[in-house]
Amino acid sequence: MRPNDHMRVQKEIKNILKDTASGVTVELKSESSIKYMIGSLTGPRDSPYEGGLFYVDIELDDQYPFAPPKMKFSA
């Protein structure tokens, strides 16, 4: 990942953490790599998922932001 892209990801993480109303959080799996994260989100109000907390494994490709992140729900 290029240095500018690394800075972009850091800024995106800060923006996610500032938005406490969304119910979305993200954290790095390891301080040594910005490519691997764990995200969480709450189930939307007035839906069957309300009250749930869902976790997502996130992996950024070396081509990010030109290649989408790989994401999958985790237990």
N, C-alpha and C positions, 0 to 999 in steps of 0.2 A: 504494500500500500504506500502510495506517495505521501510525503510529509503534509502537503496541503489537504489530502484526503483524511489523514489522521486528525488534523485540526478540525476538519468539518465534522467528523464523527464525535469528537469531544464536545463540540458546540451543540450538536443534535441531542446528545445525552443530557447536557445541562438544560436544554429547553424542555425535554421530557420530564425531568425531575422538578422543574419550576411549575409545571401544570398539574397541580395536585387535584384539581376538580375532575380530571379525566379518568382517574382510577388506574392509570397506566404507569408502571415503573420499569426501570431497566438498571441492571448492574453488570459490571464486568465479571466474567468467571475467574479471571486472573488479572492482577495488576500488570503483568508482564506483556499482555496482548490485548489490543483493542478489538480484535477480530471476533472474539467469542463472548457472548453476553447471554444473560437470562432476563427475560422480560416477564412481567405479570400484568394481568388486567382483570378487572372485576366484571362480573356479568351485568349486562344492561338492565336498568330498572324496567319493571313491567314486562319482563320476558321470563321464560322458563329457566334462564340462567342467572336470574337475580339472586344475589347473595353468594354466588360462586366466585372462586379465585382461580384463575387459570394461568399456567406457566408456559412460556414459549422459549425454546432454545433458539438462539440467533447466531448465525455465522456469516461474516462478511467475506466475500471473495476479494482477491487482490485487485480485481477490476472495479470494485465499488467506487463510485456510485453509478458506473455504467453497466454493472451487472447487479441484479437484485439480491438482497440478502436471502440466505437459505433459512427458513423458519419451520419449526415443527413444535406441536404441543408436546409437553412433557408431563410426567406424573408428579 
